[in-house]
Amino acid sequence: MSHQLISRSPQLLRLRNEGYNLEVMGSYLLVREVPYVNAQRQVCKGVLVMTLNLTADVAESPGDHTAYFIGEIPCDSQGRPLEQIINNSNQQQLLPELTVNHYFSAKPRTGNYANYYEKVSLYVAMLSGPANALDKDVTAKTFSPIRSDADESVFVYTDTASARAGIGMPTEKLKRLKIAIVGLGGTGAYIVDQVAKTPVAEIHLYDGDALQQHNAFRFPGAVPFAVLERGITKVEYLYEVYSEMHRHITPHACMVTADNVGELRACDYVFLCVDSTEARKLVVKELKGTQTTLIDVGMGVHLVGETQQIWGTCRVSALTPEHHDHADRTMPLTENDAEDIYRSNIQIADLNGHNAMLAIGVWKRLCGFYSDNSQASHITYSTNLNEMGNSEERL
């Protein structure tokens, strides 16, 4: 993807054609072999790093005037630090494989760089100018051999949101995970929407039901009428939509039964979004004693007759390999409508979405993406109290 992105971006391709050693890592542009002078007045080579601003994997105008640098403190030809561009020299890890040493700030007279060709050219000139004063033959235009891409991204296009927000390192914790989402009603569909926007290795979707008109009013986005006319399954529709973003989604147009429940053991996390207590009990039993974490969701919505108002409760229960025995206390595993406050026929899209976001939050805390002081494995939210409750601390 690195080479494709550079080839599709005219300004980046111009830089490469002129001999600059370019690489795209995540959503950062790296300019390697940039000459500079260190404090000992030695000519060295460093790496200039910039955040990429992309649309459809084509570099647009830079979002700001800043850059990072890998190397010693860059100096003028007399060995004095280039204080006019150095903002700070605090080491920062942008990605697991990308650690920078300095942060630059060099605003052009116009206020903004017109494009990446201008930004790279001017920054390289500021760094290599002192080096050229000591060695007139040194240059950043080395025409170095082009490296092949190390691995293909799980995304169809580059994730620029993580770099823009500066959360590349936390996001890396979600890589290489294998995820299953069982049940693709309103809550399950919103979970797909969120998981597909993370760099997990695989996403498996399980549901045997057809996509029907009422589902459209509980799904994220807008289901086209033409799609409803096709009579496809929920997994087919969600696969079609989200494979436009994530490469490794596998649809399973079937329910989870005793015959295939064992497939879930191969996953790191399973989101269970079903209202069948028998199916829930089956999955809970299958995953007990495995290394798979189960995140189960439930929702109960009721219409109060006298006031014609709605109150609802959302639940998320996490069963981890270390903490699994609370299932009987926190999850409905038997058919008992009188005791099960999480089951009703009423479904509201915003509560589906809220229930899904609570589940995604639990998952990201378990992965270490979010700081988690509560250690809660059972969460409930009630609309009439507008309160969230945590219980069942992990052991």
Disulfide bonds with the S-S distance in Angstrom:
none
